[in-house]
Amino acid sequence: MLDHPQSIPIFLSFLGSVISVVLYHRKQFQNNSQAQMKIKQANAKQKRLSILQEQNERVQKIEEKHIKRKEKKEKEKQAFFKSIDEEESRLEQSIKLIEEREQILSQRNLDIVEKENQLKNKQERFKGLQRDLNQGLIKVKKQLEEKTGSSVKQITIDLQNQISEQVELETQKRNQVRISDVELHQDQLAQKMLSVTCQRYHLPPFSIEKMTASVDLPHSEKQKLKLLDSNGALLQEISSLAQVDFQLELENQKISLRNAPESYTREIAKVSYEKWVEGGTLTSQAFKTIYQKTSKLIEKQVHRAGLDAAACLGLKGIHPDILNLVGKLLYRTSYTQNQWQHAIESAQLASMLAEELGLNPVMARRATLLHDIGKVLWEETEAAGSHAVSGAAFAKDHGEIPEIVHPIAAHHNDEAPKTPLAFLVIAADTLSGARPGARTETAESFSQHVEMLDKLCLEYDGVKGHLIIQGGRELRMFLDPKRYDDQAAAALTQVLASKIEDESVYPGQVKVMALREVYGSAVARAPYANTYDHGYHYGQ
């Protein structure tokens, strides 16, 4: 192609273009390299500047810290010097005070020395006067013995006897005047004291649920039919479990709770029945489970009631068994008055009376709170004697002191009251029971109760006589021993107790006792009679 004559210029022209392009790109490359170099240099310079700036900032911060430390040390130095100055000033003041005190003490020492000298002079004068007085007394004694013809000792004894007789006579006269004055105004003073006590007293803030001896039949017809099915077999089962007779009263649509060993057990049975009906599962097993839970619940309530009573009255150190009896009074009533509340109320009244009389109010509250615990023992253990005597014996056995035991035993005069506290417990017990609204039984209802007991005793042959004591709470029958042996007498008490429960409305309980007397005798005859008459006689 180069051999052609026209191809050479074309080739040269192309070669020149290529060279120019290469040169152009080379120049551009050089320019770009220089620009990049300048950019790198600028970046390096900027980086060095930023480093220098950071270093400057660090140096400034270090200088600032150094300045602050220097200022702080300067302030501490000034404060230290200031405290040193203040301490120096305080030391100077202390030194001045010490110097002043030393001057005062030195002056006092001088005064003491002077007073000691004066005291020594007075002691010497006193000794001289005492010697003169002793000599004078000796002379007077001699003169007195010469004139009276008796020794000074005998004269002194005679004077003491005369003075004693005069003082005793004067004391007897004053006591007689006081006794006469008290006897003249004792009724007025007692009425005033009782009136003030009643005005001061207010009922404690306890809400006591009214106790009843019956429960309602279930509202559900299905439950009612199940309960009454099979001639009341289910009622008999729960009666056996609860130790209380659930007796149906169709005319009143109620179930009465009878023949309970005591009111505490009856309350457990009542609450268990209500929860049983409310639960809906009317089976004996369900009742047994509920009865066990209710027993534990009411035991806790009894324990709590005993503690609450002691806390309300500010009493400590009472045996837990005694407090348990106090708590069980919560489930007892006497003529509709709750006995737990009555015990607290009586204790508060006794405390107020004790304050008026100058007696110990704590002892009064303690003795009065425990005065009726024997009523629970009567129910649970059939304790011998009245509730006052059995309660006192229980309190004594559980650590109560005689000053507390005696008022408990004497509050119904089973034991003659001998201390002011015993009379105080009687007064508080009477005041609580006799206040308006406390007890609702009338004289008519009491008479009806006594007449009913008389009528029951007359229905039985072989009852030779009877006594109604303890306010209608105890019936004692005297039996013909020919008609009744021991077993028959015991059976008669059970029959009469059941009849009283069925036919009489009464508060608390009635204790039925049967007494029969048997004695033996023999007659010894003279030897010539050769016979012996033996007999076995029954008391009339």
ZIVEN-V704525 format. One line per field, one symbol per residue. phi: phi as a letter, one per 30 degrees, with the letter a starting at -180 (. if undefined). burial: I if it has 24 or more other C-alpha atoms within 12 Angstrom, else O. Layout:
phi: ???
burial: ???
This chain:
phi: .dddddddddddddddddddddddddddddddddddddddddddddddddddddddddddddddddddddddddddddddddddddddddddddddddddddddddddeddddddddddddddddddddddddddddddddddddddcibddddddddddddddddddddddddddddddddddcddddddddddddddddbdddcccdddbcbbddddddddddddcdhhidddddddddcibdccdbddchbbdcbhddadddddddddddddddddjccbdddddddddddedddddddedddddddddcicbideedddddddddecbbbhiddddddddddddddddddddcicddddddddddcdcdddddeddbhddiddddddddddddcjddedcdddddcdbidbddbbedddddddddddddcdeidbcdcdddddddddddddddddcdicdaabcbhiicbcccccdddcbcdddddddddddddddddcbcadibbccbccbcbbcabcccdeddibbccbbccdc
burial: OOOOOOOOOOOOOOOOOOOOOOOOOOOOOOOOOOOOOOOOOOOOOOOOOOOOOOOOOOOOOOOOOOOOOOOOOOOOOOOOOOOOOOOOOOOOOOOOOOOOOOOOOOOOOOOOOOOOOOOOOOOOOOOOOOOOOOOOOOOOOOOOOOOOOOOOOOOOOOOOOOOOOOOOOOOOOOOOOOOOOOOOOOOOOOOOIIOOIIOOIOOOOOOOOOIIIIIIIIOOOOOIOOIIOOOOOIIOIIIOIIIIIIIIOOOOOOIIIIIIIIIIIIIIIIIIIIIIIOOOOIIIOIIIOIIIOIIOOIIOIIIOIIIIIIOIIOIOOIIOIIIIIIIIIIIIIIIIIIIIIIIIIIIIIIIIIIOOOOOOIIIIIIIIIIIIIIIIIIIOOOOOIIIIIIIIIIIIOOOIOOIIIIIIIIIIOOIOOOOIIIIIIIIIIIIIIOIOOIOOOOOOOOOOIIOIIIOIIOOIOIIIIIIIOOOIIIIIIIIIIOOIOOOOIOOIIOOIIOOIIOOIIIIIIIIIIIIIOOOOOOOOOOOOOOOOOOOOOOOO
